Amino acid sequence: MPGPGQPQFGWGAPPGGPKPPKKGRGGLIAVLVLVGVLLVGVTALKIVSSALKGDGDPSYASPTTTTSYSPTNQPTKEPSGQPTNNVPTTKPTAQPTTQAPRPTATRSTATATAKPTAKPGPTDSDLVLRNRLYKAGAMASVSCRESKARQSTVAGARANYKNLLGCLNRAWAPLVAKSGGRFRAPTVRIFSGTVTTPCGTHSDSGPPFFCGTTDTIYMNLTEDIGNYNRYPQAYQKVWARMWMLHQFAHEYGHHIQNNMGILQAYARIRYERPNYAMELQDSRRLELQASCFSDIFIGANRRTYPISGQSLFQWRWLIGHVTDNANDHGDANNHQYWATRGYNSRNPSVCNTFAASAAKVQ
């Protein structure tokens, strides 16, 4: 059964971004396209991963959705009137033939009220189509700044992951709270080679992924360091930094889906689908929403990170140059559509991919 127990993958990284445009000439040159997503686990060879948590943020294995309540019964009032004795006003001169009736205890005739039943929780359809996160409002900037470290080394990559985790936690926590949820921070682990997780064993030949079972983001260290060091040109190093940013924020988007019950509801809905084509469409809705969530954060912090100049140029290029060989993430045009919506609005209300037409989630 797909869902929180199955990994949610990002896109594989294309080998470098486009060259910057020359003065007086328009158009972009797409150099290469993304590697298709790998969903098949391989036999574990070794695990090279280490825990990375931001500033003491806890991690919880069991997801929670929205707050609930237990109704209480109100006590039923008993009648307040007191019984009176039928006592004669004058003293009788003879023994009365009858005794005055003894007072009897008054019994309540009120029937016990039925205990109210608990208010039913949201349905799976409610969680994906009408989730309260869609009404939480726009994300405020948390003045996130890019780490000064570069991902040319393990230490540099780790510094970037830690910085982004702290920024994303601060940015998303208020929206989750406004939605009635209980925010929790994810765990972040890095890997090279192969890594064995509750969601299976995966290789660094594939993209980073999110495991909902333990609410953990697994970042592909081999990919991020390799992208940065592979190309000497300055513009391609900018592309590598933007790609790492987008991938990290995308996997964090799956964490938000897990936080708000969307990921769990998606799993149950997909399980009931009558055919594989509909399952794939559900998967594309989930993945495109994670990218929309990703770019809400990037858009909200565009001035401080900053996303301008060559960074903006490379971000625009990469969101429009993805490949979806497995047909489970969404094509380049639709990915660009949802990523741009998130970036421009900074509001989860524009990321309801589950209510979109089939054409918008191809």
Buried (B, 14 or more C-beta within 10 A) or exposed (E): EBBBBBBBBBBBBBBBBBEBEEEEEEEBEEBEBBBBBBBEBEEBEEBBBEEBBBEEBEBBEEBBBBEEEEEEEEEEEEEEEEEEEEEEEEEEEEEEEEEEEEEEEEEEEEEEEEEEEEEEEBEBEBBBBBBBBBEBBBBEBBEBEBBEBBBBEBEBBBBBBBBBBBBBBBBBBBBBEEBBBEBBBBBBBBBBBBBBBEBBBBBBBBBBBBBBBBBBBBBBBBBBBBBBBEBEEEBBBBBBBBBBBBBBBBBBBBBBBBBBBBBBBBBBBBEEBEEEEBBBBBBBBBBBBBBBBBBBBBBBBBEBBEBEEBBBBBBBBBBBBBBBEEBBBBBBEBBBBBBBBBBEBBBBEBBBBBEBEEEBBB
